[in-house]
């Protein structure tokens, strides 16, 4: 059995914890409408008005003009996330973070000490509330797909266990959009086939689905039957470090995509530095509204964990290597691989003095932003414009 821990309205909940007078009011964490900002998170009071993450702040403000809008403090949220992981690691070393506010845990080897995996999930949920004064939703299931789905079924403050004997009875009534990768375009294709629920999908053969959706058909068939063989991979064992985010509404603005990609890159870079890793390959992942997924990668001249070098490479991939087609993006991700440890001097495409300068900038920036928050520092040079207007994304997955 696998655990999926997902914090409820994480950024907004932290702000409510720090400022109790916010409780009961709609709260949005993100940029202002005047700055072409984007919603990074919204509490459940704001969500009742239709506000969601990745929405333009101007739209959110029209839907909920009484909302209290707060600037993101990503490094403060990262510190709270670190405290979360310390709780996770009390029970298992097999923790695979997906973002600051969610993770998969494989606690099967810990059951002799702490009871069943479900018991461990309840203990973690209780300790998060008692120690951090935050609320988590927990899913317990035989695999990653089902555990993540379970954690979402009873949000907020949910605790759901899907055992093998109730697997199909739980899945079948759910809308087909609950299957990973089924967006609006794919959903319309399923509707034309008379498929509205996962149960409807399960009644189609693998051959029928492959005929209609190509290689994605087998993916849909496996998930409809509750099959997902991916293991939980801890940071220390990962062959890649990546973050990606799925948008609640498709994005058609290249500037917004660049802004999200920059924040993903900074989170990946900080994670590399935290684990004393340098990457030799950078990867971009883009999924369009029709489920077509494009990946592009670039091998760097030398391994690096410098934000500037990683951003330069992945931004170029975004702007110059994607196929020409109508821009309507459902998901964007940034990844790294080909790791070395403790690379002392990291050369880049720039002159030989810049790598050491970049290392020092990143080190100081990490410390300042960790203590005073994201807004305390603005990165200049090649990323100045993007940092000024970027949203603070909630990355969806990481491997």
C-alpha positions in Angstrom: 0.0 0.0 0.0 1.2 3.5 -0.9 0.4 6.8 0.9 -0.2 10.1 -0.8 -0.1 13.1 1.5 -1.6 16.3 0.0 -1.9 19.5 2.0 -5.1 21.4 1.8 -4.8 24.9 0.2 -1.2 24.9 1.4 0.0 28.4 0.7 -3.2 30.0 1.8 -3.5 27.8 4.9 0.0 28.9 6.0 -1.0 32.5 5.6 -4.2 31.9 7.6 -2.1 30.2 10.3 0.3 33.2 10.5 -2.6 35.7 10.4 -5.7 34.2 12.1 -7.8 37.3 11.2 -7.8 35.9 7.6 -9.8 32.8 8.6 -13.2 32.8 7.1 -12.4 35.3 4.4 -11.6 34.4 0.8 -7.8 34.5 0.4 -5.8 34.4 -2.8 -2.0 34.0 -2.9 -0.5 35.3 -6.1 0.3 38.4 -8.2 -1.9 41.5 -8.4 -4.2 42.1 -11.5 -2.2 45.2 -12.2 1.0 43.1 -12.7 -0.7 40.6 -15.0 -0.4 38.3 -12.0 -1.5 34.7 -11.7 -3.2 32.9 -8.8 -0.7 30.6 -7.1 -3.3 29.3 -4.5 -6.7 30.0 -3.2 -8.4 29.0 0.0 -11.7 27.1 0.0 -13.7 30.3 0.6 -12.2 31.8 -2.6 -12.8 28.6 -4.5 -16.5 28.8 -3.9 -16.5 31.8 -6.3 -14.7 29.8 -9.0 -11.2 30.9 -8.3 -8.5 28.4 -8.9 -4.7 28.2 -9.3 -3.2 29.3 -12.7 -6.1 31.7 -13.2 -5.2 35.2 -14.2 -5.5 37.5 -11.1 -7.7 39.9 -13.0 -10.2 37.1 -13.6 -10.0 35.9 -10.0 -10.6 39.5 -8.8 -13.7 39.8 -11.0 -15.1 36.6 -9.7 -14.3 37.4 -6.1 -13.7 41.2 -5.6 -13.8 40.9 -1.8 -10.8 38.5 -1.8 -7.7 39.3 0.2 -4.7 39.0 -2.2 -1.3 38.2 -0.6 2.1 38.0 -2.3 3.6 34.5 -2.4 6.4 33.7 0.1 7.7 30.6 -1.6 10.8 30.2 0.6 8.8 30.4 3.7 6.5 27.8 2.3 9.5 25.7 1.5 10.6 25.9 5.1 7.2 24.6 6.2 7.5 21.9 3.5 10.8 20.8 5.1 9.1 20.4 8.4 6.5 18.2 6.7 9.1 16.0 5.3 10.7 15.6 8.7 7.4 14.2 9.9 7.3 11.8 6.8 10.8 10.6 7.5 9.9 9.5 11.0 8.0 6.6 9.4 9.9 5.8 6.2 12.9 6.9 4.2 11.0 6.2 1.0 9.5 9.7 0.4 9.0 11.0 -3.1 8.1 14.7 -3.0 5.9 15.9 -5.9 5.9 19.5 -4.8 6.2 21.6 -1.7 2.8 20.3 -0.5 2.5 16.7 -1.5 4.4 13.5 -1.6 4.2 9.7 -2.0 5.4 7.5 0.8 6.1 3.8 0.8 5.8 2.7 4.4 5.4 -1.0 3.9 8.7 -1.8 5.6 7.6 0.2 8.7 4.4 -1.6 9.6 6.0 -3.8 12.2 7.0 -0.7 14.1 4.0 1.5 13.5 1.0 -0.7 12.5 -0.6 -0.8 9.1 0.0 1.7 6.3 -3.4 3.2 7.0 -2.4 3.6 10.7 0.8 5.3 9.6 -1.2 7.7 7.4 -3.5 8.6 10.3 -0.5 9.2 12.6 1.1 11.5 10.0 -2.1 13.4 9.5 -2.5 13.9 13.2 1.1 15.0 13.7 0.9 17.5 10.9 -2.1 19.1 12.6 -0.7 19.0 16.1 2.8 20.3 15.2 2.3 22.5 12.2 -1.4 23.5 12.7 -2.1 22.6 9.1 -4.6 20.2 7.5 -3.6 17.3 5.2 -5.7 15.0 3.1 -4.4 11.4 2.9 -4.9 8.7 0.4 -4.0 5.1 1.0 -4.1 2.6 -1.9 -2.2 -0.2 -3.7 -0.4 2.2 -6.1 0.5 5.8 -6.8 -2.4 6.5 -9.2 -5.0 5.2 -6.7 -3.4 6.8 -3.7 -3.3 10.3 -5.3 -6.9 9.8 -6.4 -7.9 8.7 -2.9 -6.4 11.8 -1.3 -8.6 14.0 -3.4 -11.9 12.2 -3.0 -12.8 13.7 0.4 -11.0 17.0 0.4 -10.6 19.0 2.5 -9.4 17.2 5.6 -9.9 13.9 3.9 -8.7 10.4 4.7 -9.6 7.7 2.2 -8.4 4.1 1.9 -8.9 2.1 -1.3 -8.3 -1.6 -0.8 -8.1 -4.1 -3.7 -11.5 -5.5 -2.9 -13.2 -2.1 -3.4 -10.9 -0.8 -6.2 -13.3 -1.1 -9.1 -16.4 -0.2 -7.2 -14.6 3.0 -6.2 -13.3 3.8 -9.6 -16.2 2.9 -11.8 -18.6 5.8 -10.8 -16.0 8.5 -11.1 -15.9 10.7 -14.2 -13.4 9.7 -16.9 -11.6 13.1 -16.3 -10.2 11.5 -13.1 -7.9 9.5 -15.3 -4.4 11.1 -15.6 -4.1 12.7 -19.0 -7.8 13.1 -19.8 -8.4 16.9 -20.4 -11.1 18.7 -22.2 -10.1 17.6 -25.7 -9.6 14.0 -24.8 -12.8 14.1 -22.7 -14.8 15.2 -25.8 -13.3 12.3 -27.7 -14.4 9.9 -25.0 -17.9 11.5 -24.9 -18.2 10.8 -28.6 -17.5 7.1 -27.8 -20.2 7.2 -25.1 -17.6 7.1 -22.3 -18.5 9.4 -19.3 -17.3 7.4 -16.4 -14.3 5.2 -15.6 -16.7 2.3 -15.6 -17.6 3.1 -19.2 -14.0 3.3 -20.1 -13.2 -0.1 -18.4 -15.8 -1.8 -20.7 -13.7 -0.9 -23.7 -10.9 -3.3 -24.7 -7.3 -2.3 -24.8 -7.4 -2.8 -28.6 -10.3 -0.4 -29.0 -8.6 2.3 -27.0 -5.3 1.9 -28.8 -7.1 2.2 -32.1 -8.7 5.4 -31.0 -5.8 7.0 -28.9 -2.7 5.2 -30.1 -0.1 4.4 -27.4 -2.1 6.5 -24.9 -4.9 4.0 -25.2 -3.0 1.4 -23.2 -2.3 4.0 -20.5 -6.0 4.8 -20.2 -6.8 1.1 -20.1 -4.3 0.4 -17.3 -5.5 3.2 -15.1 -9.2 2.4 -15.6 -8.3 -1.1 -14.2 -6.3 0.4 -11.3 -3.0 -0.7 -12.6 0.1 1.5 -11.9 3.5 -0.3 -11.4 5.6 2.8 -10.7 7.6 2.5 -7.4 8.1 5.3 -4.9 11.5 6.8 -5.6 13.3 8.7 -2.8 15.3 11.8 -3.6 18.6 10.1 -2.9 17.8 7.4 -5.4 16.3 9.5 -8.1 17.8 9.4 -11.6 16.0 12.7 -12.4 14.8 15.7 -10.5 11.9 17.5 -12.0 8.8 19.6 -11.3 5.7 20.0 -13.5 2.4 21.6 -13.1 -1.0 20.9 -14.7 -3.1 24.0 -15.3 -6.7 24.1 -14.2 -7.4 26.0 -17.5 -5.3 25.7 -20.6 -2.7 28.4 -21.1 -2.3 30.2 -24.4 0.0 33.0 -23.3 3.8 32.4 -23.9 4.7 34.9 -21.2 2.6 33.0 -18.6 4.3 29.8 -19.7 7.8 31.4 -19.3 6.8 32.6 -15.9 5.7 29.2 -14.7 8.7 27.6 -16.2 11.1 30.0 -14.5 9.6 29.1 -11.1 9.8 25.4 -11.8 13.4 25.9 -12.8 14.2 27.7 -9.6 12.6 25.0 -7.5 14.5 22.3 -9.3 17.8 24.2 -9.0 17.2 24.7 -5.2 16.4 21.0 -4.8 19.6 20.1 -6.7 21.7 22.4 -4.5 20.0 21.0 -1.4 21.0 17.5 -2.4 24.5 18.6 -3.5 23.8 17.4 -7.1 24.7 19.0 -10.4 22.9 18.0 -13.6 24.3 17.5 -17.1 21.0 17.3 -19.0 18.0 19.7 -18.9 14.5 18.6 -20.2 11.4 20.5 -21.1 8.0 18.8 -21.1 4.9 20.4 -22.7 1.4 18.7 -22.9 -1.2 20.3 -25.2 -4.9 20.3 -24.8 -5.3 17.3 -27.1 -3.0 15.2 -24.9 0.0 15.5 -27.4 3.0 15.5 -25.2 6.3 17.0 -26.4 9.7 16.5 -24.6 12.9 18.2 -25.5 16.3 17.9 -23.9 19.7 19.4 -24.0 23.0 18.2 -22.8 25.0 21.0 -21.0 28.6 21.6 -21.6 29.3 20.8 -17.9 27.2 19.7 -15.0 25.6 22.5 -13.0 23.0 23.4 -10.4 23.1 27.2 -11.2 19.7 28.6 -11.7 20.9 31.0 -14.5 22.5 28.1 -16.5 19.5 25.8 -16.2 17.0 28.6 -17.0 19.0 29.7 -20.1 18.9 26.2 -21.5 15.3 25.3 -20.7 14.0 28.8 -21.8 15.7 28.3 -25.2 14.0 24.8 -25.5 10.6 26.4 -24.9 11.1 29.2 -27.4 12.9 27.5 -30.2 12.3 23.7 -30.3 8.6 23.2 -30.0 6.6 22.4 -33.1 4.6 25.2 -34.7 1.0 24.7 -33.7 -1.8 26.6 -31.9 -0.6 27.3 -28.3 -3.0 25.8 -25.8 -1.0 24.1 -23.0 -2.4 21.8 -20.3 0.9 21.0 -18.6 4.5 22.3 -18.5 7.4 20.7 -16.7 11.2 21.1 -16.3 13.5 18.3 -15.4 17.2 17.5 -14.9 19.3 14.3 -15.1 22.8 13.0 -15.5 23.9 13.9 -12.0 27.3 14.3 -10.4 28.0 15.2 -6.8 29.8 18.3 -5.5 31.0 19.7 -8.8 33.5 22.2 -7.5 33.7 24.5 -10.6 30.8 24.6 -13.0 31.6 26.0 -16.4 28.8 27.4 -18.6 28.4 28.9 -22.0 29.4 32.2 -20.3 33.0 33.3 -19.5 35.1 31.4 -17.0 34.5 33.9 -14.1 30.7 33.6 -14.3 30.2 30.1 -12.9 31.8 31.0 -9.5 29.8 34.3 -9.5 26.5 32.3 -10.3 27.3 29.9 -7.4 27.8 32.7 -5.0 24.6 34.5 -6.2 22.6 31.3 -5.8 24.0 30.6 -2.3 23.2 34.1 -1.1 19.8 34.2 -2.8 18.8 30.9 -1.2 19.7 32.2 2.2 18.0 35.6 1.8 14.8 34.2 0.3 14.7 31.4 2.9 14.8 34.0 5.6 12.8 36.9 4.2 10.7 35.4 1.4 10.6 35.5 -2.4 9.8 39.1 -2.7 12.9 40.1 -0.7 15.1 39.5 -3.8 14.7 39.9 -7.5 17.0 38.1 -9.9 18.4 40.4 -12.7 20.1 39.9 -16.0 18.7 37.3 -18.3 15.6 36.6 -16.1 14.8 40.1 -14.8 11.6 40.5 -16.8 10.3 37.0 -16.0 11.0 37.2 -12.2 9.1 40.5 -12.0 5.9 39.1 -13.4 6.2 35.4 -12.7 3.5 33.4 -10.8 4.4 31.0 -8.1 3.3 27.6 -9.4 2.2 24.5 -7.6 4.2 21.8 -9.3 2.2 18.7 -9.9 4.8 15.9 -10.1 8.4 15.2 -9.6 10.5 12.1 -10.1 
